[in-house]
Amino acid sequence: MGTLTALLDLAHRRAVEFDLPYQGALTPTEAHQVWQLAPGAKLVDVRTRAELHFVGHIPGAVNLEWKFWPSGQLNTSFVTQLRQAVDPESLVMFICRAGQRADEAARLATRSGYNNCYNVLEGFEGAPDANKQRGRIGGWKFANLPWEQE
């Protein structure tokens, strides 16, 4: 396990490399380590309720839908809900299926006054493999980090 400073420095270097407007990007394993090492850090899962129910969820994560299923409509109350659930001074890591919605959420949260935002690269399920199936290439589940299925 790395130190918190080393993990956040690595995440910040990725932000600079990829010209991200938020603090950094973490692999799932790094995010899990940061979550354990940083008091008050929050992991915000922005997947839909259907994804949480059918694919699995992360115990202890804050669940706030970025878009609704099945319409794909953007949650226009996202920032309001985030403010109700997470202190703006917290270190906040966003995770979704593969990283795109979490990136969008981290960008919006940063614009909305959250100054310590991170995207969890690869997301919960990772990229699809050659058979278009997820969970076999990267992601929280693939890294064998804590998760549950209902």
Secondary structure, 3 states (H helix, E strand, C coil): CCCHHHHHHHHHHHHHHCCCCCCEEECHHHHHHHHHHCCCCEEEECCCHHHHHHHCECCCCEECCCECCCCCCECCCHHHHHHHHCCCCCCEEEECCCCHHHHHHHHHHHHCCCCCEEEECCCCCCCCCCCCCCCCCCCCCCCCCCCECC
